[in-house]
Amino acid sequence: ALVSILHRATGCVLFFILPVILLLLQWSLSSALHFDTVVAILHSPLIKLMLLGLAWAFFHHFFAGIRHLAMDVHWMTSLQKARLSSRLVLCLDVLSVTAFAFVIW
């Protein structure tokens, strides 16, 4: 149940943060000076921590979405297999966010 609830919550977070991401993309593409400003903003340690949270939301939503699609076609629907797949989603989240943290730092 936790993975399913977090899947919905991360979907909402990703939906509401999308305009900010698109605004930063538009601003960075408008000129070289704006690009340098966006890069400077993204190199801030606080922003990097926020990016890690956003990366966790993305990876969790992605992997939990694949899990839900698999369950829609009646794959891994028994209680034991569902619990295994939810643990797998959480482990993949941790591995993906760790790799992302390694890349941005």
Biopython code that builds the backbone (N, CA, C, O; Angstrom):
import numpy as np
from Bio.PDB.StructureBuilder import StructureBuilder

atoms = [
    (1, "ALA", "N", (0.823, -1.192, 0.000)),
    (1, "ALA", "CA", (0.000, 0.000, 0.000)),
    (1, "ALA", "C", (0.871, 1.262, 0.000)),
    (1, "ALA", "O", (0.532, 2.264, -0.630)),
    (2, "LEU", "N", (1.997, 1.193, 0.717)),
    (2, "LEU", "CA", (2.881, 2.360, 0.808)),
    (2, "LEU", "C", (3.419, 2.752, -0.565)),
    (2, "LEU", "O", (3.456, 3.934, -0.908)),
    (3, "VAL", "N", (3.834, 1.762, -1.345)),
    (3, "VAL", "CA", (4.382, 2.054, -2.678)),
    (3, "VAL", "C", (3.301, 2.666, -3.562)),
    (3, "VAL", "O", (3.581, 3.576, -4.343)),
    (4, "SER", "N", (2.084, 2.180, -3.447)),
    (4, "SER", "CA", (0.991, 2.712, -4.255)),
    (4, "SER", "C", (0.651, 4.152, -3.865)),
    (4, "SER", "O", (0.431, 4.999, -4.731)),
    (5, "ILE", "N", (0.609, 4.423, -2.575)),
    (5, "ILE", "CA", (0.322, 5.787, -2.116)),
    (5, "ILE", "C", (1.438, 6.737, -2.537)),
    (5, "ILE", "O", (1.177, 7.850, -2.994)),
    (6, "LEU", "N", (2.687, 6.289, -2.379)),
    (6, "LEU", "CA", (3.813, 7.128, -2.798)),
    (6, "LEU", "C", (3.817, 7.350, -4.307)),
    (6, "LEU", "O", (4.261, 8.396, -4.780)),
    (7, "HIS", "N", (3.321, 6.366, -5.067)),
    (7, "HIS", "CA", (3.232, 6.534, -6.519)),
    (7, "HIS", "C", (2.301, 7.684, -6.865)),
    (7, "HIS", "O", (2.607, 8.490, -7.744)),
    (8, "ARG", "N", (1.170, 7.764, -6.183)),
    (8, "ARG", "CA", (0.237, 8.862, -6.422)),
    (8, "ARG", "C", (0.819, 10.200, -5.973)),
    (8, "ARG", "O", (0.689, 11.207, -6.669)),
    (9, "ALA", "N", (1.461, 10.203, -4.807)),
    (9, "ALA", "CA", (2.032, 11.451, -4.279)),
    (9, "ALA", "C", (3.149, 11.971, -5.181)),
    (9, "ALA", "O", (3.221, 13.169, -5.457)),
    (10, "THR", "N", (4.020, 11.071, -5.639)),
    (10, "THR", "CA", (5.115, 11.520, -6.507)),
    (10, "THR", "C", (4.585, 11.992, -7.853)),
    (10, "THR", "O", (5.168, 12.885, -8.466)),
    (11, "GLY", "N", (3.493, 11.408, -8.319)),
    (11, "GLY", "CA", (2.871, 11.895, -9.553)),
    (11, "GLY", "C", (2.389, 13.321, -9.400)),
    (11, "GLY", "O", (2.544, 14.134, -10.311)),
    (12, "CYS", "N", (1.803, 13.630, -8.255)),
    (12, "CYS", "CA", (1.349, 15.009, -7.994)),
    (12, "CYS", "C", (2.530, 15.967, -7.914)),
    (12, "CYS", "O", (2.486, 17.062, -8.476)),
    (13, "VAL", "N", (3.585, 15.555, -7.217)),
    (13, "VAL", "CA", (4.775, 16.407, -7.095)),
    (13, "VAL", "C", (5.368, 16.686, -8.468)),
    (13, "VAL", "O", (5.698, 17.828, -8.786)),
    (14, "LEU", "N", (5.502, 15.648, -9.277)),
    (14, "LEU", "CA", (6.076, 15.832, -10.613)),
    (14, "LEU", "C", (5.187, 16.727, -11.483)),
    (14, "LEU", "O", (5.689, 17.522, -12.276)),
    (15, "PHE", "N", (3.887, 16.596, -11.332)),
    (15, "PHE", "CA", (2.974, 17.425, -12.108)),
    (15, "PHE", "C", (3.105, 18.896, -11.732)),
    (15, "PHE", "O", (3.127, 19.762, -12.606)),
    (16, "PHE", "N", (3.192, 19.181, -10.428)),
    (16, "PHE", "CA", (3.239, 20.575, -9.989)),
    (16, "PHE", "C", (4.611, 21.214, -10.183)),
    (16, "PHE", "O", (4.699, 22.439, -10.263)),
    (17, "ILE", "N", (5.682, 20.428, -10.261)),
    (17, "ILE", "CA", (7.020, 20.992, -10.448)),
    (17, "ILE", "C", (7.346, 21.163, -11.941)),
    (17, "ILE", "O", (8.310, 21.848, -12.284)),
    (18, "LEU", "N", (6.564, 20.557, -12.814)),
    (18, "LEU", "CA", (6.829, 20.623, -14.250)),
    (18, "LEU", "C", (6.887, 22.051, -14.795)),
    (18, "LEU", "O", (7.774, 22.326, -15.602)),
    (19, "PRO", "N", (6.001, 22.982, -14.411)),
    (19, "PRO", "CA", (6.128, 24.354, -14.924)),
    (19, "PRO", "C", (7.443, 25.020, -14.536)),
    (19, "PRO", "O", (7.996, 25.791, -15.321)),
    (20, "VAL", "N", (7.949, 24.739, -13.348)),
    (20, "VAL", "CA", (9.229, 25.325, -12.920)),
    (20, "VAL", "C", (10.363, 24.786, -13.789)),
    (20, "VAL", "O", (11.243, 25.538, -14.207)),
    (21, "ILE", "N", (10.339, 23.494, -14.055)),
    (21, "ILE", "CA", (11.375, 22.883, -14.892)),
    (21, "ILE", "C", (11.323, 23.454, -16.309)),
    (21, "ILE", "O", (12.358, 23.766, -16.897)),
    (22, "LEU", "N", (10.122, 23.589, -16.848)),
    (22, "LEU", "CA", (9.988, 24.148, -18.199)),
    (22, "LEU", "C", (10.413, 25.611, -18.248)),
    (22, "LEU", "O", (10.992, 26.059, -19.237)),
    (23, "LEU", "N", (10.128, 26.349, -17.190)),
    (23, "LEU", "CA", (10.554, 27.749, -17.129)),
    (23, "LEU", "C", (12.081, 27.845, -17.105)),
    (23, "LEU", "O", (12.664, 28.674, -17.805)),
    (24, "LEU", "N", (12.725, 27.001, -16.301)),
    (24, "LEU", "CA", (14.196, 26.998, -16.271)),
    (24, "LEU", "C", (14.780, 26.606, -17.626)),
    (24, "LEU", "O", (15.783, 27.175, -18.058)),
    (25, "LEU", "N", (14.159, 25.642, -18.294)),
    (25, "LEU", "CA", (14.623, 25.245, -19.624)),
    (25, "LEU", "C", (14.477, 26.399, -20.609)),
    (25, "LEU", "O", (15.402, 26.687, -21.369)),
    (26, "GLN", "N", (13.326, 27.056, -20.599)),
    (26, "GLN", "CA", (13.119, 28.191, -21.501)),
    (26, "GLN", "C", (14.118, 29.304, -21.223)),
    (26, "GLN", "O", (14.667, 29.904, -22.148)),
    (27, "TRP", "N", (14.346, 29.573, -19.954)),
    (27, "TRP", "CA", (15.273, 30.638, -19.583)),
    (27, "TRP", "C", (16.693, 30.293, -20.002)),
    (27, "TRP", "O", (17.430, 31.160, -20.471)),
    (28, "SER", "N", (17.084, 29.024, -19.835)),
    (28, "SER", "CA", (18.450, 28.640, -20.187)),
    (28, "SER", "C", (18.679, 28.652, -21.695)),
    (28, "SER", "O", (19.809, 28.827, -22.150)),
    (29, "LEU", "N", (17.626, 28.469, -22.461)),
    (29, "LEU", "CA", (17.766, 28.473, -23.920)),
    (29, "LEU", "C", (17.654, 29.859, -24.539)),
    (29, "LEU", "O", (17.905, 30.021, -25.733)),
    (30, "SER", "N", (17.279, 30.861, -23.747)),
    (30, "SER", "CA", (17.060, 32.190, -24.308)),
    (30, "SER", "C", (18.359, 32.926, -24.628)),
    (30, "SER", "O", (18.419, 33.659, -25.616)),
    (31, "SER", "N", (19.400, 32.745, -23.811)),
    (31, "SER", "CA", (20.676, 33.402, -24.093)),
    (31, "SER", "C", (21.791, 32.704, -23.315)),
    (31, "SER", "O", (21.537, 31.914, -22.406)),
    (32, "ALA", "N", (23.020, 33.011, -23.692)),
    (32, "ALA", "CA", (24.167, 32.411, -23.008)),
    (32, "ALA", "C", (24.271, 32.903, -21.572)),
    (32, "ALA", "O", (24.646, 32.143, -20.679)),
    (33, "LEU", "N", (23.944, 34.153, -21.349)),
    (33, "LEU", "CA", (23.985, 34.707, -19.992)),
    (33, "LEU", "C", (22.959, 34.024, -19.083)),
    (33, "LEU", "O", (23.261, 33.696, -17.936)),
    (34, "HIS", "N", (21.763, 33.814, -19.596)),
    (34, "HIS", "CA", (20.741, 33.125, -18.814)),
    (34, "HIS", "C", (21.131, 31.670, -18.560)),
    (34, "HIS", "O", (20.858, 31.122, -17.492)),
    (35, "PHE", "N", (21.770, 31.052, -19.552)),
    (35, "PHE", "CA", (22.237, 29.682, -19.368)),
    (35, "PHE", "C", (23.236, 29.608, -18.214)),
    (35, "PHE", "O", (23.146, 28.724, -17.362)),
    (36, "ASP", "N", (24.178, 30.531, -18.192)),
    (36, "ASP", "CA", (25.168, 30.559, -17.107)),
    (36, "ASP", "C", (24.497, 30.792, -15.751)),
    (36, "ASP", "O", (24.924, 30.236, -14.739)),
    (37, "THR", "N", (23.453, 31.613, -15.735)),
    (37, "THR", "CA", (22.720, 31.856, -14.489)),
    (37, "THR", "C", (22.027, 30.586, -14.005)),
    (37, "THR", "O", (22.074, 30.267, -12.817)),
    (38, "VAL", "N", (21.388, 29.865, -14.915)),
    (38, "VAL", "CA", (20.703, 28.616, -14.549)),
    (38, "VAL", "C", (21.709, 27.584, -14.058)),
    (38, "VAL", "O", (21.442, 26.869, -13.092)),
    (39, "VAL", "N", (22.853, 27.500, -14.710)),
    (39, "VAL", "CA", (23.900, 26.563, -14.275)),
    (39, "VAL", "C", (24.389, 26.936, -12.876)),
    (39, "VAL", "O", (24.595, 26.062, -12.035)),
    (40, "ALA", "N", (24.572, 28.223, -12.631)),
    (40, "ALA", "CA", (25.007, 28.662, -11.297)),
    (40, "ALA", "C", (23.956, 28.327, -10.238)),
    (40, "ALA", "O", (24.296, 27.938, -9.121)),
    (41, "ILE", "N", (22.695, 28.477, -10.588)),
    (41, "ILE", "CA", (21.622, 28.127, -9.651)),
    (41, "ILE", "C", (21.647, 26.631, -9.355)),
    (41, "ILE", "O", (21.497, 26.217, -8.206)),
    (42, "LEU", "N", (21.836, 25.833, -10.384)),
    (42, "LEU", "CA", (21.801, 24.374, -10.209)),
    (42, "LEU", "C", (23.019, 23.833, -9.474)),
    (42, "LEU", "O", (22.991, 22.694, -9.008)),
    (43, "HIS", "N", (24.086, 24.613, -9.358)),
    (43, "HIS", "CA", (25.273, 24.156, -8.631)),
    (43, "HIS", "C", (25.200, 24.447, -7.134)),
    (43, "HIS", "O", (26.114, 24.086, -6.393)),
    (44, "SER", "N", (24.149, 25.081, -6.686)),
    (44, "SER", "CA", (23.974, 25.361, -5.269)),
    (44, "SER", "C", (23.691, 24.064, -4.510)),
    (44, "SER", "O", (22.907, 23.238, -4.978)),
    (45, "PRO", "N", (24.324, 23.872, -3.336)),
    (45, "PRO", "CA", (24.092, 22.630, -2.576)),
    (45, "PRO", "C", (22.626, 22.432, -2.175)),
    (45, "PRO", "O", (22.140, 21.301, -2.166)),
    (46, "LEU", "N", (21.919, 23.512, -1.845)),
    (46, "LEU", "CA", (20.506, 23.382, -1.489)),
    (46, "LEU", "C", (19.683, 22.918, -2.686)),
    (46, "LEU", "O", (18.793, 22.080, -2.548)),
    (47, "ILE", "N", (19.980, 23.457, -3.839)),
    (47, "ILE", "CA", (19.268, 23.055, -5.059)),
    (47, "ILE", "C", (19.595, 21.604, -5.398)),
    (47, "ILE", "O", (18.724, 20.870, -5.863)),
    (48, "LYS", "N", (20.830, 21.185, -5.174)),
    (48, "LYS", "CA", (21.188, 19.790, -5.433)),
    (48, "LYS", "C", (20.417, 18.836, -4.517)),
    (48, "LYS", "O", (20.025, 17.748, -4.939)),
    (49, "LEU", "N", (20.202, 19.245, -3.272)),
    (49, "LEU", "CA", (19.384, 18.421, -2.375)),
    (49, "LEU", "C", (17.935, 18.371, -2.863)),
    (49, "LEU", "O", (17.284, 17.330, -2.789)),
    (50, "MET", "N", (17.444, 19.491, -3.356)),
    (50, "MET", "CA", (16.096, 19.503, -3.909)),
    (50, "MET", "C", (16.023, 18.632, -5.162)),
    (50, "MET", "O", (15.022, 17.953, -5.391)),
    (51, "LEU", "N", (17.080, 18.653, -5.969)),
    (51, "LEU", "CA", (17.124, 17.796, -7.152)),
    (51, "LEU", "C", (17.141, 16.324, -6.774)),
    (51, "LEU", "O", (16.557, 15.494, -7.471)),
    (52, "LEU", "N", (17.812, 15.995, -5.665)),
    (52, "LEU", "CA", (17.798, 14.608, -5.202)),
    (52, "LEU", "C", (16.381, 14.188, -4.814)),
    (52, "LEU", "O", (15.959, 13.074, -5.122)),
    (53, "GLY", "N", (15.657, 15.064, -4.149)),
    (53, "GLY", "CA", (14.264, 14.771, -3.813)),
    (53, "GLY", "C", (13.403, 14.619, -5.049)),
    (53, "GLY", "O", (12.545, 13.738, -5.116)),
    (54, "LEU", "N", (13.632, 15.476, -6.022)),
    (54, "LEU", "CA", (12.897, 15.388, -7.275)),
    (54, "LEU", "C", (13.263, 14.121, -8.038)),
    (54, "LEU", "O", (12.404, 13.489, -8.653)),
    (55, "ALA", "N", (14.550, 13.752, -7.997)),
    (55, "ALA", "CA", (14.987, 12.519, -8.653)),
    (55, "ALA", "C", (14.346, 11.307, -7.987)),
    (55, "ALA", "O", (13.940, 10.360, -8.662)),
    (56, "TRP", "N", (14.257, 11.343, -6.640)),
    (56, "TRP", "CA", (13.595, 10.232, -5.953)),
    (56, "TRP", "C", (12.137, 10.142, -6.396)),
    (56, "TRP", "O", (11.631, 9.049, -6.650)),
    (57, "ALA", "N", (11.463, 11.289, -6.490)),
    (57, "ALA", "CA", (10.062, 11.288, -6.912)),
    (57, "ALA", "C", (9.931, 10.712, -8.320)),
    (57, "ALA", "O", (9.030, 9.916, -8.586)),
    (58, "PHE", "N", (10.826, 11.111, -9.217)),
    (58, "PHE", "CA", (10.766, 10.606, -10.587)),
    (58, "PHE", "C", (11.022, 9.107, -10.635)),
    (58, "PHE", "O", (10.250, 8.363, -11.239)),
    (59, "PHE", "N", (12.110, 8.658, -9.995)),
    (59, "PHE", "CA", (12.448, 7.238, -10.061)),
    (59, "PHE", "C", (11.381, 6.383, -9.385)),
    (59, "PHE", "O", (11.038, 5.312, -9.885)),
    (60, "HIS", "N", (10.856, 6.844, -8.256)),
    (60, "HIS", "CA", (9.816, 6.063, -7.598)),
    (60, "HIS", "C", (8.568, 5.983, -8.475)),
    (60, "HIS", "O", (7.979, 4.912, -8.626)),
    (61, "HIS", "N", (8.174, 7.098, -9.043)),
    (61, "HIS", "CA", (6.994, 7.104, -9.897)),
    (61, "HIS", "C", (7.204, 6.198, -11.109)),
    (61, "HIS", "O", (6.286, 5.488, -11.522)),
    (62, "PHE", "N", (8.395, 6.220, -11.673)),
    (62, "PHE", "CA", (8.703, 5.393, -12.841)),
    (62, "PHE", "C", (8.638, 3.907, -12.504)),
    (62, "PHE", "O", (7.935, 3.147, -13.171)),
    (63, "PHE", "N", (9.367, 3.496, -11.473)),
    (63, "PHE", "CA", (9.422, 2.076, -11.135)),
    (63, "PHE", "C", (8.093, 1.567, -10.583)),
    (63, "PHE", "O", (7.690, 0.446, -10.894)),
    (64, "ALA", "N", (7.414, 2.361, -9.778)),
    (64, "ALA", "CA", (6.105, 1.946, -9.273)),
    (64, "ALA", "C", (5.084, 1.892, -10.410)),
    (64, "ALA", "O", (4.179, 1.057, -10.391)),
    (65, "GLY", "N", (5.220, 2.767, -11.388)),
    (65, "GLY", "CA", (4.331, 2.724, -12.548)),
    (65, "GLY", "C", (4.511, 1.450, -13.342)),
    (65, "GLY", "O", (3.532, 0.855, -13.793)),
    (66, "ILE", "N", (5.758, 1.021, -13.519)),
    (66, "ILE", "CA", (6.012, -0.246, -14.199)),
    (66, "ILE", "C", (5.419, -1.402, -13.395)),
    (66, "ILE", "O", (4.854, -2.337, -13.962)),
    (67, "ARG", "N", (5.552, -1.329, -12.074)),
    (67, "ARG", "CA", (4.970, -2.361, -11.203)),
    (67, "ARG", "C", (3.452, -2.405, -11.360)),
    (67, "ARG", "O", (2.870, -3.485, -11.457)),
    (68, "HIS", "N", (2.808, -1.233, -11.387)),
    (68, "HIS", "CA", (1.359, -1.199, -11.542)),
    (68, "HIS", "C", (0.929, -1.710, -12.911)),
    (68, "HIS", "O", (-0.088, -2.394, -13.026)),
    (69, "LEU", "N", (1.690, -1.387, -13.941)),
    (69, "LEU", "CA", (1.365, -1.911, -15.275)),
    (69, "LEU", "C", (1.490, -3.427, -15.300)),
    (69, "LEU", "O", (0.668, -4.110, -15.912)),
    (70, "ALA", "N", (2.522, -3.958, -14.634)),
    (70, "ALA", "CA", (2.692, -5.414, -14.577)),
    (70, "ALA", "C", (1.530, -6.059, -13.815)),
    (70, "ALA", "O", (1.057, -7.132, -14.189)),
    (71, "MET", "N", (1.082, -5.408, -12.760)),
    (71, "MET", "CA", (-0.048, -5.961, -12.007)),
    (71, "MET", "C", (-1.357, -5.855, -12.797)),
    (71, "MET", "O", (-2.264, -6.664, -12.598)),
    (72, "ASP", "N", (-1.463, -4.875, -13.680)),
    (72, "ASP", "CA", (-2.661, -4.752, -14.515)),
    (72, "ASP", "C", (-2.811, -5.923, -15.479)),
    (72, "ASP", "O", (-3.925, -6.270, -15.870)),
    (73, "VAL", "N", (-1.689, -6.532, -15.862)),
    (73, "VAL", "CA", (-1.754, -7.705, -16.753)),
    (73, "VAL", "C", (-1.633, -8.997, -15.943)),
    (73, "VAL", "O", (-1.269, -10.050, -16.467)),
    (74, "HIS", "N", (-1.950, -8.885, -14.651)),
    (74, "HIS", "CA", (-2.014, -10.029, -13.730)),
    (74, "HIS", "C", (-0.669, -10.731, -13.560)),
    (74, "HIS", "O", (-0.598, -11.959, -13.503)),
    (75, "TRP", "N", (0.385, -9.942, -13.482)),
    (75, "TRP", "CA", (1.712, -10.468, -13.218)),
    (75, "TRP", "C", (2.123, -10.013, -11.829)),
    (75, "TRP", "O", (2.071, -8.822, -11.523)),
    (76, "MET", "N", (2.524, -10.942, -11.000)),
    (76, "MET", "CA", (2.918, -10.673, -9.608)),
    (76, "MET", "C", (1.747, -10.116, -8.796)),
    (76, "MET", "O", (1.876, -9.080, -8.143)),
    (77, "THR", "N", (0.609, -10.804, -8.838)),
    (77, "THR", "CA", (-0.562, -10.320, -8.113)),
    (77, "THR", "C", (-0.796, -11.027, -6.785)),
    (77, "THR", "O", (-1.612, -10.569, -5.985)),
    (78, "SER", "N", (-0.102, -12.129, -6.532)),
    (78, "SER", "CA", (-0.267, -12.765, -5.225)),
    (78, "SER", "C", (0.374, -11.882, -4.155)),
    (78, "SER", "O", (1.224, -11.046, -4.464)),
    (79, "LEU", "N", (-0.027, -12.065, -2.913)),
    (79, "LEU", "CA", (0.452, -11.205, -1.835)),
    (79, "LEU", "C", (1.966, -11.274, -1.697)),
    (79, "LEU", "O", (2.622, -10.242, -1.554)),
    (80, "GLN", "N", (2.525, -12.473, -1.739)),
    (80, "GLN", "CA", (3.974, -12.629, -1.588)),
    (80, "GLN", "C", (4.730, -11.965, -2.738)),
    (80, "GLN", "O", (5.732, -11.288, -2.509)),
    (81, "LYS", "N", (4.266, -12.150, -3.951)),
    (81, "LYS", "CA", (4.936, -11.536, -5.107)),
    (81, "LYS", "C", (4.741, -10.022, -5.140)),
    (81, "LYS", "O", (5.633, -9.290, -5.569)),
    (82, "ALA", "N", (3.582, -9.552, -4.691)),
    (82, "ALA", "CA", (3.341, -8.106, -4.638)),
    (82, "ALA", "C", (4.272, -7.448, -3.626)),
    (82, "ALA", "O", (4.802, -6.364, -3.873)),
    (83, "ARG", "N", (4.466, -8.101, -2.495)),
    (83, "ARG", "CA", (5.394, -7.557, -1.500)),
    (83, "ARG", "C", (6.821, -7.565, -2.027)),
    (83, "ARG", "O", (7.579, -6.626, -1.782)),
    (84, "LEU", "N", (7.193, -8.623, -2.752)),
    (84, "LEU", "CA", (8.528, -8.692, -3.350)),
    (84, "LEU", "C", (8.726, -7.571, -4.368)),
    (84, "LEU", "O", (9.772, -6.922, -4.393)),
    (85, "SER", "N", (7.715, -7.350, -5.204)),
    (85, "SER", "CA", (7.857, -6.309, -6.228)),
    (85, "SER", "C", (7.898, -4.914, -5.591)),
    (85, "SER", "O", (8.577, -4.022, -6.100)),
    (86, "SER", "N", (7.177, -4.722, -4.482)),
    (86, "SER", "CA", (7.241, -3.409, -3.823)),
    (86, "SER", "C", (8.608, -3.186, -3.193)),
    (86, "SER", "O", (9.124, -2.069, -3.228)),
    (87, "ARG", "N", (9.200, -4.220, -2.621)),
    (87, "ARG", "CA", (10.565, -4.088, -2.090)),
    (87, "ARG", "C", (11.560, -3.829, -3.212)),
    (87, "ARG", "O", (12.509, -3.063, -3.046)),
    (88, "LEU", "N", (11.340, -4.471, -4.352)),
    (88, "LEU", "CA", (12.210, -4.245, -5.508)),
    (88, "LEU", "C", (12.120, -2.796, -5.976)),
    (88, "LEU", "O", (13.137, -2.196, -6.325)),
    (89, "VAL", "N", (10.926, -2.234, -5.988)),
    (89, "VAL", "CA", (10.744, -0.828, -6.370)),
    (89, "VAL", "C", (11.525, 0.080, -5.422)),
    (89, "VAL", "O", (12.216, 0.997, -5.865)),
    (90, "LEU", "N", (11.415, -0.175, -4.123)),
    (90, "LEU", "CA", (12.115, 0.668, -3.151)),
    (90, "LEU", "C", (13.633, 0.532, -3.279)),
    (90, "LEU", "O", (14.356, 1.518, -3.139)),
    (91, "CYS", "N", (14.120, -0.686, -3.545)),
    (91, "CYS", "CA", (15.566, -0.879, -3.739)),
    (91, "CYS", "C", (16.050, -0.185, -5.010)),
    (91, "CYS", "O", (17.115, 0.432, -5.018)),
    (92, "LEU", "N", (15.272, -0.287, -6.071)),
    (92, "LEU", "CA", (15.656, 0.394, -7.314)),
    (92, "LEU", "C", (15.643, 1.909, -7.129)),
    (92, "LEU", "O", (16.467, 2.610, -7.716)),
    (93, "ASP", "N", (14.719, 2.418, -6.321)),
    (93, "ASP", "CA", (14.705, 3.852, -6.006)),
    (93, "ASP", "C", (16.016, 4.273, -5.354)),
    (93, "ASP", "O", (16.642, 5.250, -5.765)),
    (94, "VAL", "N", (16.420, 3.528, -4.340)),
    (94, "VAL", "CA", (17.644, 3.866, -3.607)),
    (94, "VAL", "C", (18.857, 3.798, -4.531)),
    (94, "VAL", "O", (19.703, 4.691, -4.510)),
    (95, "LEU", "N", (18.945, 2.749, -5.337)),
    (95, "LEU", "CA", (20.087, 2.619, -6.252)),
    (95, "LEU", "C", (20.113, 3.753, -7.277)),
    (95, "LEU", "O", (21.175, 4.310, -7.557)),
    (96, "SER", "N", (18.973, 4.093, -7.826)),
    (96, "SER", "CA", (18.912, 5.136, -8.847)),
    (96, "SER", "C", (19.249, 6.513, -8.270)),
    (96, "SER", "O", (19.990, 7.284, -8.879)),
    (97, "VAL", "N", (18.703, 6.812, -7.100)),
    (97, "VAL", "CA", (18.988, 8.119, -6.484)),
    (97, "VAL", "C", (20.455, 8.201, -6.070)),
    (97, "VAL", "O", (21.070, 9.263, -6.171)),
    (98, "THR", "N", (21.014, 7.091, -5.607)),
    (98, "THR", "CA", (22.434, 7.072, -5.254)),
    (98, "THR", "C", (23.300, 7.332, -6.484)),
    (98, "THR", "O", (24.259, 8.102, -6.421)),
    (99, "ALA", "N", (22.964, 6.693, -7.594)),
    (99, "ALA", "CA", (23.718, 6.928, -8.830)),
    (99, "ALA", "C", (23.565, 8.368, -9.289)),
    (99, "ALA", "O", (24.532, 8.979, -9.746)),
    (100, "PHE", "N", (22.361, 8.919, -9.174)),
    (100, "PHE", "CA", (22.133, 10.309, -9.558)),
    (100, "PHE", "C", (22.931, 11.259, -8.658)),
    (100, "PHE", "O", (23.514, 12.232, -9.136)),
    (101, "ALA", "N", (22.950, 10.972, -7.362)),
    (101, "ALA", "CA", (23.722, 11.810, -6.421)),
    (101, "ALA", "C", (25.197, 11.758, -6.763)),
    (101, "ALA", "O", (25.888, 12.774, -6.682)),
    (102, "PHE", "N", (25.685, 10.593, -7.143)),
    (102, "PHE", "CA", (27.089, 10.459, -7.523)),
    (102, "PHE", "C", (27.397, 11.299, -8.764)),
    (102, "PHE", "O", (28.477, 11.881, -8.870)),
    (103, "VAL", "N", (26.462, 11.360, -9.686)),
    (103, "VAL", "CA", (26.664, 12.118, -10.927)),
    (103, "VAL", "C", (26.649, 13.617, -10.683)),
    (103, "VAL", "O", (27.469, 14.335, -11.255)),
    (104, "ILE", "N", (25.723, 14.119, -9.836)),
    (104, "ILE", "CA", (25.634, 15.570, -9.683)),
    (104, "ILE", "C", (26.636, 16.125, -8.679)),
    (104, "ILE", "O", (26.865, 17.334, -8.649)),
    (105, "TRP", "N", (27.236, 15.271, -7.858)),
    (105, "TRP", "CA", (28.226, 15.778, -6.921)),
    (105, "TRP", "C", (29.567, 15.361, -7.353)),
    (105, "TRP", "O", (30.557, 15.687, -6.697)),
]
sb = StructureBuilder()
sb.init_structure("model")
sb.init_model(0)
sb.init_chain("A")
sb.init_seg("    ")
for serial, (resi, resn, name, xyz) in enumerate(atoms, 1):
    if name == "N":
        sb.init_residue(resn, " ", resi, " ")
    sb.init_atom(name, np.array(xyz, "f"), 0.0, 1.0, " ", f" {name:<3s}", serial, name[0])
structure = sb.get_structure()
